[in-house]
Amino acid sequence: MRAKPIRIAYKHKWLFFALVVSLVPVLLQGVISSVIAGNSLQEEVLQHQQTALKQISMRVDSNVGRLDQISLMLGAHPAIVKAYEQGISMENLEGTKALFETLQHAIATSDMPINVSLVLTSFNTVYSHHSGLNRQIEFPYDEIVKRTKEFTSSGSFKIPPNTFGNQKDLLVVRPIPMNASVFHGLLITHLNTDRLQETIEQMDLPGNREIILVDDRNQFIAGGSTKSGGKPLASPEKKIASILDHQSVSGDLPELVSIEGEDYMVSYIKSAVSGWTYIATSPAKELTHKSDEIVRLSWLIMLTMCIIWAVIAIIGSNRLFSPIQRLFLTIAGKDGREHYGDPIRALDSYMHHMQDTNDTLLNRLNEQMPAMKRQFLQQLVEGELSVRAIEQQEESLLGELRDNWFYVGLVEVDQMLLFKQQYNEGDRLQIMNTLSKVLEEISESICPLTVFSPKHGRLVFLAGTEEATPDRLHRLRDIGHELQSRVSQDYSFTVSVVISTARERATSIHRSYEEVLSYLDYRLVSGTSLVITPENLSETSRLTTRHIVKAEADIVSSVEQGDFETAKQKLGEIVHHVAASLTSSEVILGLFAHLLGELDHVVQEYGEDLDSLLETDTLKMLYSIPSLQGIHQWMSNQVMDSIRAHMEAHLRPKHKKVVAQTMLTIRESDESGLSLLSIAEQHGVSQRTLSKWFKQETGENLGDFWIRSRMEKAKEWLLHSDMPVKEIAERLGYTTLQNFSRIFKQTTGVAPSYFRAQIQDKDSES
């Protein structure tokens, strides 16, 4: 069984993100700062040691240079030269005295604690200002003499301290006489290493630093520690050996050396004057201690900043989410309190639900939009809409026609009965859809049209224009002729096109539609495949058509009402007018074919058609009758009588059952997608026929009954449920809350919310 995933509230995610964003930079900055500070401290220590070593080197080199100058001065002094030539003895008292005075003066006037020794190799005598006269050249002077013989230069050379046993001084040895190929003795100037130690003691170095001087043979010369006040080091040779053990091939010393288990930072320089190496060491733990203090201080600052930022993040998150929580509770209502712990997730879920609902409604609306548009256009042309309803829906359902003037056109199959005989219902529907697309295609480049089919065999088109001009009417006639040409090429039937007078505003479209319907009747006297406009109708044809059309309408109305005597009388009037005014047999046959088509519509409402009722091809029968009188007798005796017999056989007409089912459907259904058009289509009749039947049976308009039933359902929901008014409007099929509220108030006298409040107040009082 899979473990249920842990769901973290969005608020906590946001808080975590805010903490990460605010704290990580602080932590990184602290870490980087501590590392940089530690490295900077190390560099500073090494640089400070280098500076100290340079100062010591300069001072020591200065002392050595001063000692060499004293040696040079004494080596050139006549008393010194004469002593090497004549020796030191009582026989040469004057020279010896001058020698002593010269040496005494040099030592007394020197700013350094020096000693001077004379080695007279010619006389095997050594004289030292400190130890006096010795008539034997002994150690270490004999070794110095040997080294001087190996020394090829005529200048001086230096002997570091500790070169010979018990030798604590720095010696500067100069052969006498100077610049001679053969020397008679040596002038040795001594510098006590205490002077070097004093130089180290004079350096003010922080911490526990040690300064070590080694000669070119890596022998210890002098050294001191700041911890002991610059006093000499104990056992410096071990430390020197440990440092030199890590010396590279090139002679470089490492920056970090471990001596007896303790790490030291090492800096060094090598003197170009003496060739000595000056080494400074400091315990690494001191540097580490200071670095640790810096790190601790950095982390303390970071911790303080982290606490501050964390407090800011928590307070900011709470202040940010407070309006979001209020927003969600406002949108989701009481149910939203269940998700109060995570309003973002709940709000997201709620918005997704709303989006899905909107998508579903939009899809349903898109699916119903063609039917809604067709219903609107049909109601518009038939005059079933109020001016306000037209203005409210004009932009959404008639948006492509944004003009001030409108033409209404009508395309109808000329011989409907023949059309029905040639094609079944599915083919007829497909043909009309094809003709609608052909008409739109033809008009696209000439004059864009809005086309719909109110009934089988008929198309209605609307054309908008900024200004009514003869040119626009001429273009519409061209569209009609082109459509007729296409129909004649592809089909065996013909169509006629009727175009109305241009009228201003969409509210006048109904008048234009009535006009084209009246013009359509002129086919009865003018033939078929016509393009009819107000301009090409004569007054004579108008009068003849008017009489024939009225008589035909009376015949159909009488048949519908079962008054066949009147129907036969009106049929005789038509025959009389036709005999008096029409001469074309084709027009006469077309007129009676049209009448048969209208009668076929009536018969179909009772579940039958003329061909089945008469058991013959009615059109073929009509065209086979040779005379007008024969047509009159056939229609009066056979057609009318057969229709009467069929209607009388159905004492309870179909429309009574349809009306009863319609009332039941409207009362019991609360689906927003239900419409009068869909109910009519369920019963296989047009909306117009359904409305007529309903009026005949109930005495009430179908639209009024529809509204009254919807308002009764709305009052029931307002009384017995907590359903919001907006949801009630949507379930009853109203596109906007304003339309629903307006109709409800017109029906009940009060607004929906006020109606509910009144009932609730009465209940609370009782």
C-alpha positions in Angstrom: 0.0 0.0 0.0 1.5 3.3 -1.1 2.1 5.8 1.6 0.0 8.9 1.4 2.1 11.9 0.3 2.8 14.5 2.9 1.1 17.8 1.9 2.7 20.9 3.2 0.6 24.0 3.5 1.5 26.7 0.9 1.9 29.2 3.7 4.6 27.0 5.3 6.3 26.5 1.9 6.3 30.3 1.4 7.7 30.8 4.9 10.4 28.2 4.2 11.2 29.9 0.9 11.4 33.3 2.5 13.7 32.0 5.3 16.0 30.3 2.7 16.1 33.4 0.5 16.8 35.7 3.5 19.1 33.5 5.5 21.3 31.7 2.9 22.9 35.0 1.6 23.6 36.0 5.3 25.2 32.6 6.0 27.2 32.7 2.8 28.3 36.2 3.5 29.4 35.2 7.0 31.3 32.2 5.9 33.0 34.0 3.1 33.8 37.0 5.4 35.3 34.7 8.0 37.5 32.9 5.4 38.6 36.2 3.9 39.2 37.7 7.4 41.3 34.6 8.3 43.3 34.7 5.1 43.8 38.5 5.5 45.0 38.0 9.1 47.5 35.4 7.9 48.7 37.7 5.1 48.9 40.6 7.5 51.0 38.5 10.0 53.3 37.3 7.3 53.7 40.8 5.9 54.3 42.3 9.3 57.0 39.6 9.9 58.6 40.4 6.5 58.7 44.1 7.5 60.3 43.3 10.8 62.9 41.1 9.2 63.8 43.8 6.7 64.3 46.3 9.5 66.5 43.8 11.4 68.4 43.0 8.2 69.0 46.6 7.6 70.3 47.2 11.1 72.5 44.1 11.2 73.9 44.9 7.7 74.5 48.4 8.9 76.5 47.1 11.9 78.5 44.7 9.7 79.2 47.5 7.2 80.3 49.8 10.0 82.6 47.1 11.3 84.1 46.7 7.9 84.7 50.4 7.6 86.5 50.4 11.0 88.7 47.5 9.7 89.5 49.4 6.5 90.4 52.6 8.4 92.7 50.7 10.8 94.2 48.7 8.0 95.3 51.9 6.3 96.6 53.6 9.4 100.4 54.1 9.4 100.8 53.0 13.0 99.1 49.7 12.1 101.2 49.2 9.0 104.4 50.1 10.8 103.6 47.6 13.6 103.3 44.8 11.1 106.6 45.8 9.6 108.6 46.3 12.8 106.7 44.2 15.3 105.5 45.0 18.8 108.4 45.3 21.2 110.1 47.6 23.6 112.8 48.3 21.0 110.1 49.9 18.9 108.5 51.8 21.8 107.4 54.8 19.8 105.7 52.6 17.2 104.1 50.4 19.8 102.8 53.3 21.7 101.3 54.8 18.6 99.7 51.5 17.9 98.1 51.3 21.3 96.8 54.8 21.0 95.4 54.2 17.6 93.6 51.1 18.7 92.3 52.7 21.9 91.0 55.7 19.9 89.2 53.5 17.4 87.6 51.4 20.1 86.6 54.4 22.1 85.1 56.3 19.3 83.1 53.4 17.9 79.4 53.3 18.5 79.6 49.5 18.7 81.2 47.3 21.3 84.2 46.1 19.2 87.5 44.5 19.8 90.6 44.6 17.6 93.2 41.9 17.3 96.5 42.0 15.3 98.1 38.8 14.1 101.7 39.4 13.1 102.6 36.3 11.2 106.2 37.6 10.5 106.8 37.9 14.2 104.6 34.9 15.3 102.8 37.4 17.6 99.2 38.1 18.4 98.0 41.3 20.1 94.4 41.7 21.3 93.0 44.8 22.8 91.2 42.7 25.3 93.7 39.9 26.1 97.0 41.7 25.5 100.2 40.4 23.8 100.8 36.8 23.0 104.1 35.7 21.5 102.6 32.6 20.0 99.9 32.3 17.3 97.4 29.9 18.9 93.9 28.7 18.3 91.8 30.1 16.8 94.1 32.6 15.2 96.2 29.9 13.6 93.0 28.6 11.8 92.2 32.1 10.8 95.7 32.5 9.2 95.2 29.2 7.3 91.8 30.4 6.0 93.3 33.7 5.0 95.9 31.9 2.9 93.0 30.2 1.1 91.3 33.5 0.6 92.2 34.7 -2.9 90.8 38.3 -2.7 92.9 41.1 -1.3 89.9 42.5 0.6 88.4 41.5 3.9 86.2 38.6 4.7 83.9 37.8 7.5 83.8 34.9 9.9 80.4 34.4 11.6 80.2 33.6 15.3 80.5 30.1 16.5 82.8 29.3 13.6 85.5 28.2 16.0 85.1 26.9 19.5 84.1 29.5 22.1 84.0 32.1 19.3 81.1 34.3 20.2 82.0 37.4 18.0 81.6 38.3 14.4 85.0 38.7 12.9 86.1 40.9 10.0 89.5 39.7 8.8 91.7 42.0 6.7 95.2 41.0 5.4 97.9 43.6 6.1 99.3 45.3 4.1 96.2 45.9 2.0 96.3 45.3 -1.7 99.5 43.3 -1.4 100.1 39.9 -2.9 101.9 38.7 0.2 100.5 39.7 3.6 102.6 40.1 6.8 99.6 39.8 9.2 95.9 40.0 9.8 93.8 42.8 11.2 90.8 41.3 13.0 87.9 43.4 14.2 85.5 41.8 16.6 81.7 42.6 17.0 80.1 41.0 20.0 76.8 39.2 19.2 75.2 41.0 22.1 75.0 43.9 19.7 72.9 41.7 17.3 70.9 40.5 20.2 70.2 44.2 21.1 69.0 44.8 17.6 66.4 42.0 18.0 65.5 43.3 21.4 64.7 46.7 20.0 62.1 45.3 17.6 58.6 45.7 19.0 56.8 42.6 17.7 53.3 41.5 18.8 52.5 38.1 20.1 54.9 35.3 20.6 57.3 35.9 17.7 60.9 34.5 17.4 63.6 36.1 15.3 66.6 33.9 14.2 69.7 34.9 12.3 71.7 32.1 10.5 74.8 32.6 8.4 75.5 31.3 5.0 76.4 27.9 6.5 73.1 27.8 8.2 74.8 28.3 11.6 73.0 30.2 14.4 74.2 33.7 14.9 71.6 35.4 17.1 68.0 35.2 18.0 65.3 36.3 20.4 61.6 35.9 21.4 59.1 38.7 22.0 57.5 36.5 24.7 60.7 36.7 26.7 61.4 40.3 25.9 63.9 39.6 23.1 66.1 37.4 25.3 68.3 34.7 23.6 66.5 31.6 22.5 67.0 28.3 24.3 68.3 25.5 21.9 67.8 27.5 18.7 69.7 24.9 16.8 66.8 22.4 17.0 64.4 24.9 15.6 66.8 25.9 12.8 67.3 22.2 11.9 63.5 21.6 11.9 63.0 24.7 9.6 65.8 23.8 7.3 64.7 20.2 7.0 61.7 21.6 5.0 63.9 23.8 2.8 63.3 23.3 -1.0 65.9 22.7 -3.6 65.9 26.3 -4.6 66.5 27.3 -0.9 63.0 28.5 -0.2 61.5 27.9 3.2 57.9 26.8 3.8 55.3 29.2 5.3 54.1 26.6 7.8 56.5 24.3 9.7 55.8 21.8 12.5 58.4 21.9 15.3 58.1 19.4 18.1 54.4 18.9 17.4 53.6 22.6 17.2 52.9 24.5 14.0 54.7 27.8 13.2 54.2 30.4 10.6 57.6 31.1 8.9 58.8 34.2 7.1 62.3 34.8 6.0 64.6 37.1 3.9 68.2 36.6 2.8 70.6 39.5 3.1 72.4 40.5 -0.1 75.2 42.1 2.0 76.1 39.4 4.5 74.5 36.4 2.9 72.8 35.7 6.2 69.2 34.4 6.5 66.7 36.2 8.8 63.9 34.0 10.0 60.8 35.0 11.9 58.4 32.4 13.4 55.1 32.8 15.2 52.9 30.0 16.6 50.1 29.1 14.2 47.7 28.6 17.2 48.0 32.4 17.9 46.8 33.1 14.4 44.2 30.4 14.7 43.0 31.9 18.0 42.6 35.2 16.4 40.9 33.7 13.3 38.6 31.8 15.7 37.7 35.0 17.4 36.9 36.6 14.0 34.8 33.5 13.0 33.0 33.6 16.3 32.3 37.3 15.9 31.1 36.7 12.3 28.8 33.8 13.4 27.4 36.0 16.2 26.6 38.7 13.7 25.2 36.1 11.3 23.0 34.6 14.0 21.7 38.0 15.0 20.9 38.9 11.4 19.3 35.4 10.9 17.1 36.0 13.9 16.1 39.4 12.6 15.4 38.1 9.1 13.5 35.2 10.4 11.3 37.5 12.5 10.8 39.7 9.4 9.9 36.7 7.3 7.4 35.3 9.8 5.7 38.7 10.3 5.8 39.4 6.5 4.3 36.0 5.7 1.5 36.5 8.2 0.7 40.0 6.9 0.9 38.7 3.3 -1.5 35.8 3.9 -4.1 37.7 6.0 -5.7 39.4 2.9 -5.4 36.1 1.0 -7.3 34.3 3.8 -9.9 37.0 3.8 -10.2 36.9 0.0 -10.7 33.1 0.1 -13.3 33.3 2.8 -15.1 36.0 0.9 -15.1 33.9 -2.3 -15.7 30.4 -0.9 -18.1 31.4 1.8 -18.8 29.1 4.8 -17.4 26.0 3.1 -14.0 27.8 2.8 -13.4 27.6 6.6 -12.6 23.9 6.2 -9.5 24.9 4.2 -8.5 27.8 6.4 -5.2 26.2 7.3 -4.0 26.4 3.7 -6.0 29.2 1.9 -3.7 29.2 -1.1 -4.2 25.5 -1.9 -7.9 25.9 -1.2 -8.2 29.0 -3.3 -6.2 27.3 -6.1 -8.6 24.3 -6.0 -11.6 26.7 -5.9 -10.3 28.7 -8.9 -9.6 25.4 -10.8 -13.1 24.3 -10.0 -14.5 27.6 -11.2 -12.4 27.4 -14.3 -13.6 23.9 -15.0 -17.2 25.0 -14.5 -16.7 28.0 -16.7 -15.1 25.8 -19.4 -18.0 23.4 -19.1 -20.5 26.2 -19.4 -18.5 27.8 -22.2 -18.5 24.5 -24.1 -22.2 24.1 -23.6 -22.7 27.7 -24.6 -20.6 27.1 -27.8 -22.5 24.0 -28.5 -25.8 25.9 -28.1 -24.7 29.1 -29.7 -25.7 28.1 -33.3 -29.1 27.1 -32.1 -29.4 30.2 -29.9 -28.3 32.4 -32.8 -30.8 30.7 -35.1 -33.5 31.1 -32.6 -32.7 34.8 -32.0 -32.6 35.5 -35.8 -35.8 33.6 -36.3 -37.5 35.5 -33.5 -36.0 38.7 -34.8 -37.4 38.3 -38.3 -40.7 37.1 -37.1 -41.1 40.0 -34.7 -41.2 38.0 -31.5 -38.6 40.1 -29.7 -39.1 43.4 -27.9 -36.9 46.4 -28.8 -35.1 46.1 -25.5 -34.4 42.4 -26.1 -33.0 43.2 -29.5 -30.7 45.9 -28.2 -29.5 43.6 -25.4 -28.6 40.7 -27.7 -27.7 42.6 -30.8 -24.0 42.9 -30.1 -23.5 39.3 -29.0 -25.7 37.5 -31.6 -25.6 40.0 -34.4 -22.1 41.4 -33.8 -20.9 40.8 -37.3 -23.4 43.2 -38.7 -22.4 46.5 -37.1 -24.2 48.8 -39.5 -27.1 51.2 -39.4 -29.1 49.9 -42.4 -30.2 46.4 -43.1 -31.5 44.4 -46.1 -33.4 41.2 -45.6 -33.2 38.5 -48.2 -34.9 35.2 -48.7 -34.0 32.2 -50.8 -36.7 29.5 -51.2 -37.1 26.3 -53.3 -39.7 27.0 -55.9 -41.7 23.8 -56.0 -41.5 22.5 -52.4 -43.7 19.5 -53.0 -41.5 18.3 -55.8 -38.4 19.0 -53.6 -39.8 16.8 -50.8 -40.6 14.0 -53.3 -37.1 14.0 -54.8 -35.1 14.1 -51.5 -35.7 12.6 -48.1 -35.6 14.7 -44.9 -31.9 14.1 -44.2 -30.9 15.0 -47.8 -33.0 18.1 -47.7 -31.4 19.3 -44.5 -27.9 18.6 -46.0 -28.8 20.5 -49.2 -30.0 23.6 -47.2 -26.8 23.6 -45.2 -24.8 23.4 -48.4 -26.7 26.2 -49.9 -26.2 28.3 -46.8 -22.4 27.8 -47.1 -22.5 28.5 -50.8 -24.4 31.7 -50.2 -21.9 32.8 -47.5 -19.0 31.9 -49.8 -20.4 33.9 -52.7 -21.1 37.0 -50.6 -17.8 37.0 -48.7 -16.0 39.1 -51.3 -19.0 41.1 -52.4 -21.2 41.8 -49.4 -20.8 39.7 -46.1 -24.1 38.1 -45.0 -25.6 36.4 -42.0 -27.5 33.3 -43.2 -29.8 30.9 -41.3 -32.6 28.5 -42.3 -35.9 29.0 -40.5 -37.5 26.0 -42.2 -36.8 23.3 -44.8 -36.5 24.7 -48.3 -35.9 28.3 -47.1 -32.9 30.5 -46.3 -33.0 33.9 -44.8 -30.0 36.3 -45.1 -29.3 39.7 -43.5 -27.0 42.3 -45.1 -25.8 45.4 -43.2 -24.7 48.7 -44.8 -23.6 52.1 -43.6 -25.8 53.7 -46.2 -28.6 52.4 -48.4 -27.5 52.8 -52.0 -28.5 51.3 -55.4 -25.0 49.9 -55.7 -25.5 47.7 -52.6 -28.9 46.5 -53.8 -27.3 45.7 -57.2 -24.6 43.6 -55.4 -27.2 41.7 -53.5 -29.0 40.9 -56.9 -25.7 39.7 -58.3 -25.3 37.3 -55.2 -28.8 36.0 -55.9 -28.1 35.3 -59.6 -24.8 33.6 -58.8 -26.6 31.4 -56.2 -29.3 30.4 -58.8 -26.5 29.6 -61.3 -24.8 27.3 -58.8 -28.1 25.6 -57.9 -29.0 24.9 -61.5 -25.6 23.4 -62.1 -25.7 21.0 -59.1 -29.4 20.2 -58.5 -32.7 19.5 -60.4 -34.8 22.1 -58.6 -34.7 25.9 -58.8 -34.8 28.6 -56.2 -36.1 32.2 -56.1 -34.4 35.0 -54.3 -36.3 38.0 -52.8 -34.6 41.1 -51.4 -36.3 43.7 -49.3 -36.1 47.5 -49.1 -33.2 48.7 -46.9 -34.4 49.8 -43.4 -32.6 51.5 -40.6 -31.8 49.8 -37.3 -32.1 46.1 -36.4 -35.6 46.6 -34.9 -37.0 47.1 -38.4 -35.7 43.7 -39.7 -39.2 42.1 -38.9 -40.9 44.5 -41.3 -38.4 43.7 -44.0 -38.9 40.0 -43.5 -42.7 40.4 -43.9 -42.0 42.4 -47.0 -39.9 39.6 -48.6 -42.5 37.0 -47.6 -45.1 39.0 -49.5 -42.8 39.4 -52.5 -42.3 35.6 -52.5 -45.9 35.1 -53.4 -45.3 36.8 -56.8 -43.8 33.6 -58.0 -47.4 32.4 -58.3 -48.0 34.8 -61.2 -44.4 35.4 -62.5 -42.9 31.9 -62.6 -39.9 30.4 -60.9 -36.2 31.0 -60.6 -36.7 34.7 -60.0 -34.7 37.4 -58.2 -37.4 39.7 -56.9 -36.8 43.3 -55.6 -39.3 46.1 -55.0 -38.1 47.8 -58.2 -39.0 45.0 -60.6 -42.7 44.5 -59.5 -45.5 45.9 -61.6 -48.7 47.2 -60.1 -50.8 44.7 -62.0 -48.8 41.7 -60.8 -49.1 43.2 -57.3 -52.9 43.2 -57.4 -53.2 39.8 -59.0 -50.7 38.2 -56.6 -52.5 39.9 -53.6 -55.8 38.3 -54.5 -54.3 34.9 -55.2 -52.1 34.9 -52.1 -55.0 35.9 -49.9 -57.2 33.2 -51.3 -54.5 30.6 -50.9 -54.0 31.7 -47.3 -57.7 31.4 -46.6 -57.7 27.9 -48.1 -54.9 26.7 -45.8 -56.5 28.4 -42.8 -59.9 26.9 -43.5 -58.4 23.4 -43.9 -56.5 23.8 -40.6 -59.8 24.7 -38.9 -61.7 21.9 -40.6 -63.9 24.4 -42.6 -63.7 22.6 -46.0 -66.7 24.4 -47.5 -65.0 27.7 -47.2 -61.8 26.1 -48.5 -63.5 24.9 -51.6 -65.1 28.4 -52.1 -61.7 30.1 -51.9 -60.3 27.5 -54.3 -63.0 28.5 -56.8 -61.9 32.2 -56.4 -58.3 31.3 -57.2 -59.4 29.5 -60.4 -61.4 32.5 -61.4 -58.5 34.9 -60.9 -56.1 32.6 -62.7 -58.4 32.2 -65.7 -58.8 36.0 -65.9 -55.2 37.1 -65.5 -52.7 34.3 -66.2 -52.0 32.7 -69.6 -48.8 30.8 -68.9 -49.5 27.1 -68.2 -46.2 26.8 -66.4 -47.1 29.6 -64.0 -50.6 28.2 -63.5 -49.2 24.8 -62.7 -46.6 26.3 -60.4 -49.3 28.2 -58.5 -51.3 25.0 -57.8 -48.1 23.1 -57.0 -47.4 25.7 -54.4 -50.9 25.4 -53.0 -50.4 21.6 -52.8 -47.2 22.2 -50.9 -49.0 24.3 -48.3 -51.6 21.7 -47.9 -49.0 19.0 -47.5 -47.6 21.0 -44.5 -51.0 20.8 -42.9 -51.4 17.1 -43.5 -47.9 16.4 -42.1 -48.9 17.9 -38.8 -51.3 14.9 -38.5 -48.5 12.4 -39.3 -49.2 11.9 -43.0 -48.3 13.4 -46.4 -50.3 14.1 -49.5 -48.7 11.4 -51.7 -49.5 8.7 -49.0 -52.9 10.1 -48.4 -53.9 10.2 -52.1 -51.9 7.1 -52.8 -50.4 8.8 -55.9 -47.7 11.2 -57.0 -49.6 14.5 -56.5 -47.3 16.6 -58.6 -47.3 14.1 -61.4 -51.1 13.9 -61.2 -51.3 17.7 -61.3 -49.2 18.1 -64.4 -51.1 15.3 -66.1 -54.5 17.2 -66.0 -55.0 19.0 -69.3 -57.3 21.9 -68.2 -57.8 24.4 -65.4 -61.3 23.1 -64.8 -60.0 19.6 -64.4 -57.4 20.9 -61.8 -60.3 22.6 -60.0 -62.4 19.4 -59.8 -59.5 17.2 -58.9 -58.4 19.4 -56.0 -61.9 20.1 -54.7 -63.2 16.5 -54.9 -60.2 14.3 -54.3 -57.6 16.4 -52.5 -59.9 18.3 -50.1 -62.2 15.3 -49.4 -59.2 13.1 -48.7 -57.8 15.6 -46.2 -61.2 16.0 -44.5 -61.5 12.3 -44.1 -58.1 11.9 -42.6 -58.6 14.8 -40.2 -62.0 13.5 -39.1 -60.4 10.1 -38.5 -58.2 11.7 -35.9 -60.7 13.2 -33.5 -57.9 13.9 -30.9 -55.3 15.7 -33.0 -51.7 15.2 -32.5 -51.2 18.7 -31.4 -53.3 18.2 -28.2 -50.9 15.5 -27.1 -47.8 17.6 -28.0 -49.1 20.6 -26.1 -49.7 18.4 -23.0 -46.2 17.0 -23.2 -44.8 20.4 -23.7 -46.4 21.8 -20.6 -45.2 18.8 -18.6 -41.6 19.2 -19.9 -41.5 22.9 -19.0 -43.0 22.5 -15.5 -40.7 19.6 -14.5 -37.4 20.5 -16.2 -35.0 22.9 -14.6 -32.2 22.4 -17.1 -30.5 25.6 -18.2 -30.0 24.1 -21.7 -33.7 23.6 -22.4 -35.3 25.9 -25.0 -38.6 26.2 -26.9 -36.7 25.3 -30.1 -35.3 22.1 -28.5 -38.8 21.1 -27.3 -40.3 21.7 -30.8 -37.5 19.6 -32.3 -38.3 16.8 -29.9 -41.8 16.6 -31.2 -40.8 17.0 -34.9 -42.5 20.4 -35.5 -41.3 23.9 -35.9 -41.3 26.4 -33.0 -43.9 28.5 -34.8 -46.3 25.5 -35.2 -45.8 24.5 -31.5 -46.6 28.1 -30.4 -49.8 28.0 -32.6 -51.0 24.7 -31.2 -50.3 25.9 -27.7 -52.3 29.0 -28.2 -55.2 27.1 -29.7 -55.3 24.6 -26.9 -54.7 26.8 -23.8 -55.5 30.3 -25.0 -52.1 31.4 -23.6 -48.9 32.3 -25.5 -46.2 29.6 -25.2 -43.6 32.2 -24.3 -45.7 33.6 -21.4 -46.3 30.1 -20.1 -42.5 29.4 -20.3 -41.7 32.5 -18.3 -44.5 31.9 -15.7 -43.3 28.3 -15.2 -39.7 29.5 -14.7 -40.7 32.1 -12.2 -42.8 29.6 -10.2 -39.7 27.3 -10.1 -37.6 30.3 -9.0 -40.0 31.2 -6.2 -40.0 27.6 -5.0 -36.1 27.6 -4.8 -36.1 31.0 -3.1 -38.5 29.7 -0.5 -37.2 26.3 0.2 -33.4 26.4 -0.4 -30.3 28.4 0.3 -29.3 28.4 -3.3 -27.8 31.8 -4.3 -29.9 33.9 -6.7 -27.1 33.8 -9.3 -27.1 30.0 -9.3 -30.9 30.0 -9.6 -30.6 32.3 -12.7 -28.0 30.0 -14.3 -30.0 26.9 -13.7 -33.1 28.5 -15.3 -31.1 29.3 -18.4 -30.6 33.1 -17.9 -27.3 34.4 -19.2 -27.1 37.3 -16.8 -28.4 37.9 -13.3 -29.8 41.3 -14.4 -32.1 39.7 -17.0 -33.4 37.2 -14.4 -34.0 39.8 -11.8 -35.7 42.1 -14.3 -38.2 39.4 -15.4 -38.8 38.2 -11.9 -39.6 41.7 -10.8 -42.0 42.1 -13.8 -43.7 38.9 -12.8 -43.9 39.2 -9.0 -43.4 42.9 -8.4 -40.3 42.5 -6.3 -36.7 41.6 -6.8 -35.6 37.9 -6.0 -33.5 38.9 -3.0 -36.3 41.0 -1.6 -38.8 38.2 -2.2 -36.6 35.8 -0.2 -36.1 38.3 2.6 -39.8 39.0 3.0 -40.6 35.3 3.4 -37.7 34.8 5.9 -39.0 37.8 7.9 -42.5 36.4 8.0 -41.1 33.0 9.2 -39.0 34.6 11.9 -42.1 36.7 13.2 -44.2 33.6 13.3 
